[in-house]
Amino acid sequence: LPFTAPNTTATLKRILDCQYEDPRLTVPTVSDELAEIIGTCLQRQPAARYANAGKLRDALADLLTGVGLTRPHEELPQFFLDPRGYRRLVSTRVVASLLTRAEGLVAERKTARAMAALNQVLAHEPTNERAATLLGQMKASTQREARARKRKRALGLAAGALVAAATTAVAVDRVTTPPEYAPPLRFEPWEVTMTNVAWPRRTAPAVVDAPQVVPSELPVPDAGAPEPVKPPNSRVTLPRPTVKASEVVDAVVVVRPFGFVQVDDGPRSAEALARHQLKLTPGRHRFVVTCELCEANPRPIEWTVAAGEEVPLVAPLKPSLVSFSGFPPEAKVRLGADERSVLQSQRDPFRVTTPPGGSMKMQHLVDWVVSSADGVELAHGRTWVEPGKPTLIEKGAAP
């Protein structure tokens, strides 16, 4: 069973909480779609599972069709005749189908889905050249878009600076320009009529040429003068110690679902992947996982790297605020161990964060139960919510 624990009580607790090991950590070739089907089958609430065997069959048929296995009834006899040979053959077919799907997704600019397909290809064949080429194209496209955004931002800043400079120049001119001269009158203007009078006007300030300085007259520094001494707190860059090639090991960093990885003070990885092949020195290292939907300041994870062992990490997605509507205001809503009324959820929404085991995809999975004030269950369901965005779950929402 997937619900394993040190003792019977802990096992029952994991069954009640529906906590089990992600199948993709045990078998890397398991796709996100298959992991979601398995998760639906293992739900504690019957209504959250498939309604009947036909629904499960349809879901599996869609999954197999997506990887090119359109006739499963013909595949089974071949598997039983030669299991090992069939695995090699079907792996090649699945890889070819996934690569075709990834190329289409790259052309449609659906980066996240293309990345998931390429991650599954690399799980089957880590050295697949076609997948590496596609990753290189995606990286180049991402870099071009980043440069375009940077140029656009620079043009916007330049335009803003130009407008600010023009506005400042107009304001300075208004402040520094003296008012027109108006001589004092003994009488009011409407009491006398004056003709052929030349009133004095404001004279322009005289322009005085600034004295030119001949370069030969500038002071020349003394060649024998000592160089200025740097202050004692100036920063000194020490050379980094070199590491021999024999002192590093091949380390596999598994990120659920996927993300960029930074090790110690080194640079961030070029791609957001589910599996990172790294070369590290054995011992303690600090890992940081980032992504587009991750928290702004993720907490570093300390892990001891050893040869032949994987480093499991979780992408810390941004928290989401979840509230409920359409139920009686006094009805109770339970999300995990947190419980409050429907009215309280609207004033103080539930804060959904990434679980310790991570999420199956770049979303939060919310299992919720609404009960009346006397404990009678009114509704329940499971909803995927976007990280960092408020979500309102209304009565009658599909589980």
FIDOZA-978662 format. One line per field, with one value per residue (C-alpha): residue number from 1; x, y, z; residue in three letters. Coordinates in steps of 0.1 Angstrom, whole numbers. Layout:
N
seq: [NUM,...]
u: [X,...]
v: [Y,...]
w: [Z,...]
type: [Ala,...]
//
This chain:
399
seq: [1,2,3,4,5,6,7,8,9,10,11,12,13,14,15,16,17,18,19,20,21,22,23,24,25,26,27,28,29,30,31,32,33,34,35,36,37,38,39,40,41,42,43,44,45,46,47,48,49,50,51,52,53,54,55,56,57,58,59,60,61,62,63,64,65,66,67,68,69,70,71,72,73,74,75,76,77,78,79,80,81,82,83,84,85,86,87,88,89,90,91,92,93,94,95,96,97,98,99,100,101,102,103,104,105,106,107,108,109,110,111,112,113,114,115,116,117,118,119,120,121,122,123,124,125,126,127,128,129,130,131,132,133,134,135,136,137,138,139,140,141,142,143,144,145,146,147,148,149,150,151,152,153,154,155,156,157,158,159,160,161,162,163,164,165,166,167,168,169,170,171,172,173,174,175,176,177,178,179,180,181,182,183,184,185,186,187,188,189,190,191,192,193,194,195,196,197,198,199,200,201,202,203,204,205,206,207,208,209,210,211,212,213,214,215,216,217,218,219,220,221,222,223,224,225,226,227,228,229,230,231,232,233,234,235,236,237,238,239,240,241,242,243,244,245,246,247,248,249,250,251,252,253,254,255,256,257,258,259,260,261,262,263,264,265,266,267,268,269,270,271,272,273,274,275,276,277,278,279,280,281,282,283,284,285,286,287,288,289,290,291,292,293,294,295,296,297,298,299,300,301,302,303,304,305,306,307,308,309,310,311,312,313,314,315,316,317,318,319,320,321,322,323,324,325,326,327,328,329,330,331,332,333,334,335,336,337,338,339,340,341,342,343,344,345,346,347,348,349,350,351,352,353,354,355,356,357,358,359,360,361,362,363,364,365,366,367,368,369,370,371,372,373,374,375,376,377,378,379,380,381,382,383,384,385,386,387,388,389,390,391,392,393,394,395,396,397,398,399]
u: [0,12,3,33,44,64,34,-3,-16,6,-5,-42,-35,-19,-48,-73,-52,-47,-9,12,45,44,47,70,96,96,93,106,89,55,39,20,-13,-8,1,-31,-52,-35,-42,-79,-82,-67,-90,-106,-139,-158,-173,-138,-129,-140,-178,-173,-148,-159,-147,-114,-111,-118,-91,-65,-75,-70,-36,-25,-37,-16,16,7,-8,-42,-49,-42,-60,-33,-4,-11,-4,29,38,31,51,83,80,116,116,82,94,123,101,72,97,110,75,65,96,89,53,64,90,63,40,68,76,40,37,69,55,23,45,31,64,52,35,64,88,67,68,106,111,93,115,146,133,132,164,186,209,182,198,164,152,184,180,144,156,183,157,134,163,173,137,134,166,154,121,141,163,132,116,148,150,113,119,149,130,102,127,144,111,101,135,131,96,108,138,115,91,119,134,100,95,131,125,93,109,141,124,117,83,78,88,58,66,46,18,5,-30,-50,-47,-84,-79,-54,-48,-11,1,36,51,79,78,111,115,135,170,186,215,249,267,303,326,341,379,394,419,449,457,493,483,464,483,502,504,538,552,571,541,529,496,467,463,430,410,413,376,381,368,395,385,402,407,383,398,400,383,397,375,381,365,331,302,271,242,205,183,146,122,85,69,98,119,152,179,208,235,253,265,267,246,210,203,195,163,134,134,120,154,187,220,247,283,289,315,303,291,267,253,226,199,174,144,128,102,78,50,73,77,99,123,123,139,173,174,205,212,242,252,265,273,243,217,190,183,145,133,100,91,77,46,31,3,-33,-62,-94,-129,-164,-198,-233,-235,-252,-230,-228,-218,-184,-157,-127,-94,-71,-68,-81,-118,-139,-173,-183,-186,-152,-137,-149,-135,-103,-97,-79,-42,-32,6,27,26,59,57,51,23,18,17,21,-11,-24,-48,-75,-96,-126,-156,-186,-209,-239,-237,-249,-223,-242,-221,-234,-208,-172,-147,-111,-102,-70,-62,-36,-6,-7,-43,-75,-100,-138,-154,-191,-219,-223,-187,-174,-151]
v: [0,36,46,35,45,31,17,9,41,63,43,48,85,88,70,94,124,109,113,90,90,107,79,101,101,62,59,90,79,84,114,142,130,94,108,128,97,77,106,106,69,72,100,94,109,86,116,128,95,83,77,42,20,34,69,54,35,67,86,59,56,93,91,62,79,110,89,70,38,38,0,-12,-45,-54,-42,-66,-98,-84,-75,-110,-126,-106,-82,-69,-65,-48,-23,-13,-10,9,33,42,48,69,90,97,106,129,147,153,167,189,204,213,229,249,262,272,289,267,266,249,219,215,214,187,166,171,162,128,122,128,104,77,87,112,117,123,148,159,168,187,206,216,228,249,265,272,287,309,321,329,349,368,377,388,411,425,432,449,471,481,489,510,529,536,549,571,586,592,609,631,642,649,669,690,696,707,731,748,751,766,791,803,807,825,849,883,899,927,962,983,1019,1035,1058,1088,1083,1053,1042,1051,1087,1099,1093,1092,1090,1087,1074,1049,1029,1013,977,949,948,915,905,911,880,876,851,827,827,798,776,764,727,736,758,729,715,683,657,649,617,609,614,583,566,572,545,525,526,496,485,483,450,424,396,364,337,308,274,251,217,187,167,136,153,159,134,132,145,143,171,163,193,188,198,217,249,266,254,274,256,276,309,296,308,297,269,279,259,251,213,184,167,185,166,184,178,187,180,154,170,197,222,249,246,273,266,294,297,321,312,307,329,359,349,311,295,277,239,223,188,164,153,118,97,78,96,120,154,158,195,213,244,268,282,316,313,316,331,309,320,305,318,306,285,296,322,301,269,255,251,228,229,203,211,247,254,286,297,308,344,343,329,360,384,363,339,306,309,279,271,245,211,196,170,196,198,177,208,245,249,244,214,223,196,212,201,224,213,229,243,209,189,177,177,200,197,187,188,193,224,235,272,295,304,340,347,350,322,322,287,290,266,241,243,211,191]
w: [0,-6,30,49,85,114,132,128,144,121,91,99,104,69,54,71,60,25,28,6,-12,-46,-72,-93,-66,-67,-105,-123,-156,-141,-158,-141,-156,-143,-109,-108,-118,-89,-65,-75,-69,-34,-22,12,2,-22,-41,-49,-66,-100,-101,-116,-134,-168,-157,-147,-179,-199,-180,-186,-223,-227,-210,-233,-264,-255,-256,-288,-273,-289,-288,-253,-259,-285,-263,-234,-253,-265,-229,-215,-243,-237,-208,-210,-247,-247,-221,-243,-274,-257,-241,-275,-288,-258,-261,-297,-290,-261,-283,-310,-283,-268,-303,-308,-274,-280,-312,-293,-267,-239,-220,-188,-206,-230,-200,-184,-215,-219,-182,-188,-220,-199,-173,-200,-218,-199,-229,-256,-281,-295,-261,-254,-286,-277,-243,-259,-282,-252,-233,-263,-267,-230,-232,-262,-244,-214,-235,-252,-218,-206,-237,-233,-197,-205,-232,-207,-181,-207,-218,-182,-175,-206,-195,-160,-173,-196,-167,-144,-170,-175,-137,-133,-161,-145,-111,-124,-149,-132,-137,-163,-150,-140,-129,-100,-110,-91,-106,-115,-151,-158,-144,-171,-207,-218,-254,-269,-237,-238,-207,-196,-204,-188,-201,-209,-187,-201,-214,-202,-218,-193,-193,-212,-193,-213,-207,-201,-171,-153,-123,-131,-104,-90,-105,-74,-50,-33,-43,-20,6,4,36,58,53,15,1,-9,-33,-24,-50,-48,-40,-69,-67,-84,-107,-86,-56,-71,-75,-98,-78,-89,-74,-77,-75,-71,-94,-110,-106,-108,-83,-68,-48,-21,-36,-71,-101,-106,-130,-165,-167,-144,-144,-123,-123,-122,-130,-110,-100,-64,-37,-11,21,34,8,8,-18,-29,-52,-72,-100,-115,-90,-60,-29,-33,-5,-3,27,20,25,40,27,28,-7,-11,-42,-56,-35,-47,-31,-28,-29,-30,-50,-24,-42,-32,-6,-18,1,-1,10,7,-4,-10,22,55,72,104,85,94,68,74,54,69,106,102,107,107,96,61,73,90,58,39,65,72,43,47,39,17,16,0,19,31,3,-24,-50,-81,-103,-101,-81,-46,-40,-15,1,19,38,47,76,93,128,142,123,93,61,35,8,2,-27,-38,-58,-76,-68,-84,-62,-50,-61,-40,-47,-39,-37,-42,-34,-62,-74,-91,-68]
type: [Leu,Pro,Phe,Thr,Ala,Pro,Asn,Thr,Thr,Ala,Thr,Leu,Lys,Arg,Ile,Leu,Asp,Cys,Gln,Tyr,Glu,Asp,Pro,Arg,Leu,Thr,Val,Pro,Thr,Val,Ser,Asp,Glu,Leu,Ala,Glu,Ile,Ile,Gly,Thr,Cys,Leu,Gln,Arg,Gln,Pro,Ala,Ala,Arg,Tyr,Ala,Asn,Ala,Gly,Lys,Leu,Arg,Asp,Ala,Leu,Ala,Asp,Leu,Leu,Thr,Gly,Val,Gly,Leu,Thr,Arg,Pro,His,Glu,Glu,Leu,Pro,Gln,Phe,Phe,Leu,Asp,Pro,Arg,Gly,Tyr,Arg,Arg,Leu,Val,Ser,Thr,Arg,Val,Val,Ala,Ser,Leu,Leu,Thr,Arg,Ala,Glu,Gly,Leu,Val,Ala,Glu,Arg,Lys,Thr,Ala,Arg,Ala,Met,Ala,Ala,Leu,Asn,Gln,Val,Leu,Ala,His,Glu,Pro,Thr,Asn,Glu,Arg,Ala,Ala,Thr,Leu,Leu,Gly,Gln,Met,Lys,Ala,Ser,Thr,Gln,Arg,Glu,Ala,Arg,Ala,Arg,Lys,Arg,Lys,Arg,Ala,Leu,Gly,Leu,Ala,Ala,Gly,Ala,Leu,Val,Ala,Ala,Ala,Thr,Thr,Ala,Val,Ala,Val,Asp,Arg,Val,Thr,Thr,Pro,Pro,Glu,Tyr,Ala,Pro,Pro,Leu,Arg,Phe,Glu,Pro,Trp,Glu,Val,Thr,Met,Thr,Asn,Val,Ala,Trp,Pro,Arg,Arg,Thr,Ala,Pro,Ala,Val,Val,Asp,Ala,Pro,Gln,Val,Val,Pro,Ser,Glu,Leu,Pro,Val,Pro,Asp,Ala,Gly,Ala,Pro,Glu,Pro,Val,Lys,Pro,Pro,Asn,Ser,Arg,Val,Thr,Leu,Pro,Arg,Pro,Thr,Val,Lys,Ala,Ser,Glu,Val,Val,Asp,Ala,Val,Val,Val,Val,Arg,Pro,Phe,Gly,Phe,Val,Gln,Val,Asp,Asp,Gly,Pro,Arg,Ser,Ala,Glu,Ala,Leu,Ala,Arg,His,Gln,Leu,Lys,Leu,Thr,Pro,Gly,Arg,His,Arg,Phe,Val,Val,Thr,Cys,Glu,Leu,Cys,Glu,Ala,Asn,Pro,Arg,Pro,Ile,Glu,Trp,Thr,Val,Ala,Ala,Gly,Glu,Glu,Val,Pro,Leu,Val,Ala,Pro,Leu,Lys,Pro,Ser,Leu,Val,Ser,Phe,Ser,Gly,Phe,Pro,Pro,Glu,Ala,Lys,Val,Arg,Leu,Gly,Ala,Asp,Glu,Arg,Ser,Val,Leu,Gln,Ser,Gln,Arg,Asp,Pro,Phe,Arg,Val,Thr,Thr,Pro,Pro,Gly,Gly,Ser,Met,Lys,Met,Gln,His,Leu,Val,Asp,Trp,Val,Val,Ser,Ser,Ala,Asp,Gly,Val,Glu,Leu,Ala,His,Gly,Arg,Thr,Trp,Val,Glu,Pro,Gly,Lys,Pro,Thr,Leu,Ile,Glu,Lys,Gly,Ala,Ala,Pro]
//
